[in-house]
């Protein structure tokens, strides 16, 4: 019989509750004080083909992060069904993203209306995610019209990287830097 585990996460005045049917198991090899385990990271980015310079930066950050945790970089084509309507496009992208998220993922969406965190608070929040029963940390970067309702409902937390709206490629590079700085 598996019991649900509820873990409270609090960072910079934000309290979250994570409930997962799997029991907590501690990982090994974490290099962060106070964090019980380093979660693998998956970054889901909706958008068009990346510029070569952006891909070089992403590859470099993944190589740097390898010694700390496993990082998957998943690109999802924007407007996968070539919808003419923006809402239909968001819905199609929403389904594509939600199909890649498992029930054990701790999901962070990037959104201009999300929490405005400092680098230190983001590091604390991500470190606290390692103390949950989550098996992976998934970051979602939306397409040109943002995230759909399914991804928003599934997210454990919504954060913003800037008060300005960022192109998904720029947001990816900024996110990779912040994860590395963690």
Phi, psi and omega in degrees: 000131180255133180258147177287139179250124178251127181234128176271135178239129180225126178214133177047044176080006180253125178251132178235155176237126179245124177239129183220135181289343179276146179283157182288135174226132184280136176271177181237159173083019180285136181259009182250128178296136177086351178257130185284334181200152176267119180280143169297150183242137173235130178247116180257115183240123176267127178170181178279177179305138182285152172293146182303322179295321178295316180297322177299316178297315180299314179298321179295317178295321178297318178298320179293323184282344183307324182284350180255319182195166177279136179233127173252134177248110184246123178259131179243126182297130175289147180050060186299335180253013180053045179290144178275331182274132181299320181293322177294323177297313179299318181296317178296317178294321179302313179296317179299319180289312184297330178291344179262356181260131178265168180293341181265002179283144170260114193255128176241122175257144175265125185207138182295346177260006182283184179296138178266100184251146170283168177301321181294318180291324176296317178299319178296316180297316179291323176296320178295330178298331177291345179266007178264181177275009181296147178260347180201152175256118181247124175258136180240122176250117185285170179280196186298336180251013176089196183269151175276174184294325181296314180294319179299317179292324183284335185298140173279330179204149177242126181233159173240143179270340183200157173287344177268151174285130181250141170303145184301329179289319177292318178301320179298315180295316178298316179299314180301319177298316182292322176296317179296321180291338179304000000 
